[in-house]
Amino acid sequence: MLLDRADQAITATDLQRKGKALMDRLEAGDQDRYVIMRDNRPAAVLMPVQRYEQMMAELEDLRIDAIARERLTNFDRTQAISHQDMLKRFGEPA
């Protein structure tokens, strides 16, 4: 959900006028995000960098999980090689 509370919505004009105070509230943890409204529609989301990085890391984990599931679904045992053969192929001691 984009907006949980009314105080999360701010206008683009408010962002220009109150930018420092809004950033201070985000950095202090008093606010988790702001949804910037333009022409009464959501235009952007402003959030702390740490929260953004956490979201991106979680998204990457989900992408990797989806790729692994796809590969497991399409796994062809006839093309598989043993762990020992893999180590030999890449020059690792067995």
Beta strands, then each sheet from edge to edge (+ up, - down):
strand 1: 9-11
strand 2: 34-38
strand 3: 41-46
sheet 1: 1+ 2+ 3-
end
